[in-house]
Amino acid sequence: MGDQELTAQERDVLALEGRGWESPGAKERAVREELGIAPVRYYQLLNALLDAERALAYDPVTVNRLRRVREVRRSEREA
């Protein structure tokens, strides 16, 4: 996709990720109900978006926050 704009689904994934959640179950339910995809697919899409510069340009706050979280988790696994 390169420098193209985000798809509607990609924008929806970032929007859903930007919301606060009371529990993981509530988030997974929203993924199924609002996006119509399995949580596993949601996280695959989300991870790919974190590496996409177009996602960073679209929602830098969410993408940068998630990149930091991902980096901390990677560091913890390697330690």
C-alpha positions as CSV (number, residue, x, y, z in Angstrom):
1,M,0.0,0.0,0.0
2,G,3.0,2.3,0.4
3,D,2.1,5.9,0.9
4,Q,-1.6,5.5,0.2
5,E,-4.2,6.5,2.8
6,L,-5.5,4.1,5.3
7,T,-8.5,1.9,4.4
8,A,-11.7,2.3,6.3
9,Q,-11.0,-0.9,8.2
10,E,-7.5,0.3,9.2
11,R,-8.9,3.6,10.4
12,D,-11.5,1.7,12.4
13,V,-8.8,-0.5,14.0
14,L,-6.9,2.6,15.1
15,A,-10.0,4.3,16.4
16,L,-11.0,1.2,18.4
17,E,-7.5,0.9,19.8
18,G,-7.6,4.6,20.9
19,R,-10.6,4.0,23.2
20,G,-10.4,3.1,26.8
21,W,-11.5,-0.4,27.9
22,E,-12.7,-1.7,31.2
23,S,-11.7,-5.2,30.4
24,P,-10.0,-7.2,27.6
25,G,-13.4,-9.0,27.1
26,A,-15.1,-5.7,26.3
27,K,-12.5,-4.9,23.7
28,E,-12.7,-8.3,22.1
29,R,-16.5,-8.1,22.0
30,A,-16.2,-4.7,20.3
31,V,-13.7,-6.1,17.8
32,R,-16.2,-8.8,16.8
33,E,-19.3,-6.7,16.9
34,E,-18.0,-3.4,15.4
35,L,-15.4,-4.6,13.0
36,G,-16.8,-8.1,12.3
37,I,-13.4,-9.8,12.6
38,A,-11.8,-12.2,15.1
39,P,-9.5,-10.6,17.7
40,V,-6.5,-12.5,16.3
41,R,-7.0,-10.8,13.0
42,Y,-7.5,-7.5,14.7
43,Y,-4.1,-7.8,16.4
44,Q,-2.5,-8.9,13.2
45,L,-3.8,-5.8,11.4
46,L,-2.9,-3.6,14.4
47,N,0.7,-4.8,14.4
48,A,1.1,-4.2,10.7
49,L,-0.3,-0.7,11.2
50,L,2.3,0.1,13.9
51,D,5.0,-0.4,11.2
52,A,3.2,1.7,8.6
53,E,4.3,5.3,8.2
54,R,0.8,6.1,6.8
55,A,-0.7,5.0,10.1
56,L,1.7,7.2,12.0
57,A,0.7,10.2,9.8
58,Y,-3.0,9.5,10.4
59,D,-2.9,9.0,14.2
60,P,0.6,9.7,15.6
61,V,-0.6,9.7,19.3
62,T,-2.1,6.2,19.2
63,V,0.6,4.8,17.0
64,N,3.5,6.2,19.0
65,R,1.9,5.0,22.3
66,L,1.4,1.5,20.9
67,R,5.0,1.4,19.5
68,R,6.3,2.3,23.0
69,V,4.2,-0.4,24.6
70,R,5.4,-3.0,22.0
71,E,9.0,-2.0,22.6
72,V,8.7,-2.4,26.3
73,R,7.2,-5.8,25.9
74,R,9.9,-6.9,23.5
75,S,12.6,-5.7,26.0
76,E,10.9,-7.6,28.8
77,R,10.9,-10.8,26.8
78,E,14.5,-10.4,25.8
79,A,15.6,-9.8,29.4
